[in-house]
Amino acid sequence: VGGYCARVPATFRVLLPRTEPHELGLDAFLERLRLEPARTERRPRVALNMISSADGRATMDGRSGPLGNRADRELFHALRTLPDAVMVGARTMRVERYNRMVAAEEDRARRVRGGLEAEPWSCIVSASLALDPAIPLLADADARLIVLTPSEGTLPPTAASVEYVRTAREGQLDLAAAMAALRERFGIRSVLCEGGPHLAGALFAAGLVDELFLTLAPKVVAGDIASTPAGTKAMPAEPPRGAALAMVSGAHLDPPVALRLHSLLECDSYLFLRYLTAPPHGAG
Ligand SMILES: NC(=O)c1ccc[n+]([C@@H]2O[C@H](COP(=O)([O-])OP(=O)(O)OC[C@H]3O[C@@H](n4cnc5c(N)ncnc54)[C@H](OP(=O)(O)O)[C@@H]3O)[C@@H](O)[C@H]2O)c1
């Protein structure tokens, strides 16, 4: 996921829509970038941000970082300036060992200018609650975490303050009810979900994704795809070494979630696609 470094920002070639200027620096792009208002008052708008290799893999050697380039990293951090909350699955938190979500002063200032808190809420989805309190985000006394879980347990003691949203149905997390609780209890209107693939699959399956920011990396990775057997609700164990994850994991979606292309940018052969899901899938 990498740190933020201040230097000349990347320039994106705008392929679609054709009404936009041909080239945009990151700052000009950011000025145009908005999350749409939520489709309903009942839950926040959910934007998913993922990177995939050209052959559909979400990881290389168990990490997403090697798939990215500078422009992707800049966009990754830029997107965090937009939402009320950033959400990840527990395994991504364990692997990537997140730091505070918005570190750069100019990004924090941009959020405040936009009427947001300097730091978004950090939401972690976990059934096991097995998270190392030494993960920098959890060890940050200023961090505000919300843990979405079907469990009655708690995290080990952390320096960060932790709230719990406990929504279980038949022992499994009820994600739709959890998202509704984010809106109702915390006033969260927008969530940027950064994966991983299993959380992404659960969100798509629940009809909770409103838009998808997809970076398509010009790399072919191969490696057998670790998958969840159809009908299995429990989260699978860590994928075996050398196995890759598909960009979205979990049970087959039938019918598939339909996407509509909103915009398409290019930088150094990386494609940056922004898709909207079609209601009613995203309307729930
Ligand atoms: N390409 C990308 O854009 C991208 C993005 C993010 C991450 N990644 C990579 O993907 C890997 C991690 O992804 P992953 O798919 O294995 O894991 P993940 O989706 O990050 O997290 C899965 C974990 O989240 C919790 N969880 C997710 N959905 C849940 C649900 N519906 N109910 C209850 N708990 C739920 C469970 O936590 P517990 O285990 O605590 O119960 C589960 O084991 C890492 O290698 C990371 O580097 C890639």
The ligand as an SDF file (V2000), in Angstrom:
LIG
                    3D

 48 52  0  0  0  0  0  0  0  0999 V2000
   -5.7200   -6.0750   -5.4140 N   0  0  0  0  0  0  0  0  0  0  0  0
   -6.2890   -5.3300   -4.5070 C   0  0  0  0  0  0  0  0  0  0  0  0
   -6.8490   -4.2770   -4.8080 O   0  0  0  0  0  0  0  0  0  0  0  0
   -6.2360   -5.7310   -3.0680 C   0  0  0  0  0  0  0  0  0  0  0  0
   -6.9430   -4.9890   -2.1320 C   0  0  0  0  0  0  0  0  0  0  0  0
   -6.8720   -5.3640   -0.7970 C   0  0  0  0  0  0  0  0  0  0  0  0
   -6.1410   -6.4790   -0.4280 C   0  0  0  0  0  0  0  0  0  0  0  0
   -5.4590   -7.1750   -1.3630 N   0  0  0  0  0  0  0  0  0  0  0  0
   -4.6990   -8.3780   -0.9820 C   0  0  0  0  0  0  0  0  0  0  0  0
   -5.6760   -9.3760   -0.7210 O   0  0  0  0  0  0  0  0  0  0  0  0
   -5.2470  -10.1960    0.3870 C   0  0  0  0  0  0  0  0  0  0  0  0
   -6.2910  -10.1420    1.4720 C   0  0  0  0  0  0  0  0  0  0  0  0
   -7.5690  -10.2960    0.9230 O   0  0  0  0  0  0  0  0  0  0  0  0
   -8.5480  -11.4650    1.3710 P   0  0  0  0  0  0  0  0  0  0  0  0
   -9.6140  -11.5220    0.3520 O   0  0  0  0  0  0  0  0  0  0  0  0
   -7.7710  -12.6950    1.6880 O   0  0  0  0  0  0  0  0  0  0  0  0
   -9.1030  -10.9330    2.7470 O   0  0  0  0  0  0  0  0  0  0  0  0
   -9.9970   -9.6380    3.1360 P   0  0  0  0  0  0  0  0  0  0  0  0
  -11.2000   -9.5600    2.2880 O   0  0  0  0  0  0  0  0  0  0  0  0
   -9.1250   -8.4480    3.2680 O   0  0  0  0  0  0  0  0  0  0  0  0
  -10.3600  -10.0440    4.6070 O   0  0  0  0  0  0  0  0  0  0  0  0
  -11.0340  -11.2380    4.8520 C   0  0  0  0  0  0  0  0  0  0  0  0
  -11.3320  -11.2410    6.3120 C   0  0  0  0  0  0  0  0  0  0  0  0
  -12.2160  -10.1480    6.5910 O   0  0  0  0  0  0  0  0  0  0  0  0
  -13.2500  -10.6050    7.4280 C   0  0  0  0  0  0  0  0  0  0  0  0
  -14.4530  -10.6510    6.6040 N   0  0  0  0  0  0  0  0  0  0  0  0
  -14.5930  -10.2930    5.3160 C   0  0  0  0  0  0  0  0  0  0  0  0
  -15.8660  -10.4340    4.9060 N   0  0  0  0  0  0  0  0  0  0  0  0
  -16.5250  -10.8860    5.9850 C   0  0  0  0  0  0  0  0  0  0  0  0
  -17.8690  -11.2340    6.2290 C   0  0  0  0  0  0  0  0  0  0  0  0
  -18.8020  -11.1220    5.2730 N   0  0  0  0  0  0  0  0  0  0  0  0
  -18.2040  -11.6730    7.4500 N   0  0  0  0  0  0  0  0  0  0  0  0
  -17.2920  -11.7710    8.4210 C   0  0  0  0  0  0  0  0  0  0  0  0
  -16.0020  -11.4720    8.2710 N   0  0  0  0  0  0  0  0  0  0  0  0
  -15.6360  -11.0260    7.0670 C   0  0  0  0  0  0  0  0  0  0  0  0
  -12.7780  -11.9480    7.9530 C   0  0  0  0  0  0  0  0  0  0  0  0
  -11.9320  -11.6080    9.0280 O   0  0  0  0  0  0  0  0  0  0  0  0
  -11.4160  -12.5930   10.1740 P   0  0  0  0  0  0  0  0  0  0  0  0
  -10.3990  -13.4620    9.5090 O   0  0  0  0  0  0  0  0  0  0  0  0
  -10.8070  -11.6980   11.2040 O   0  0  0  0  0  0  0  0  0  0  0  0
  -12.5960  -13.3250   10.6870 O   0  0  0  0  0  0  0  0  0  0  0  0
  -12.0200  -12.4790    6.7530 C   0  0  0  0  0  0  0  0  0  0  0  0
  -11.1020  -13.5110    7.0470 O   0  0  0  0  0  0  0  0  0  0  0  0
   -3.9160   -9.6440    0.8150 C   0  0  0  0  0  0  0  0  0  0  0  0
   -2.9270  -10.4250    0.1780 O   0  0  0  0  0  0  0  0  0  0  0  0
   -3.8880   -8.2280    0.2710 C   0  0  0  0  0  0  0  0  0  0  0  0
   -2.5810   -7.8110   -0.0010 O   0  0  0  0  0  0  0  0  0  0  0  0
   -5.5080   -6.8450   -2.6880 C   0  0  0  0  0  0  0  0  0  0  0  0
  1  2  1  0
  2  3  2  0
  2  4  1  0
  4  5  1  0
  4 48  2  0
  5  6  2  0
  6  7  1  0
  7  8  2  0
  8  9  1  0
  8 48  1  0
  9 10  1  0
  9 46  1  0
 10 11  1  0
 11 12  1  0
 11 44  1  0
 12 13  1  0
 13 14  1  0
 14 15  2  0
 14 16  1  0
 14 17  1  0
 17 18  1  0
 18 19  2  0
 18 20  1  0
 18 21  1  0
 21 22  1  0
 22 23  1  0
 23 24  1  0
 23 42  1  0
 24 25  1  0
 25 26  1  0
 25 36  1  0
 26 27  1  0
 26 35  1  0
 27 28  2  0
 28 29  1  0
 29 30  1  0
 29 35  2  0
 30 31  1  0
 30 32  2  0
 32 33  1  0
 33 34  2  0
 34 35  1  0
 36 37  1  0
 36 42  1  0
 37 38  1  0
 38 39  2  0
 38 40  1  0
 38 41  1  0
 42 43  1  0
 44 45  1  0
 44 46  1  0
 46 47  1  0
M  CHG  2   8   1  16  -1
M  END
$$$$
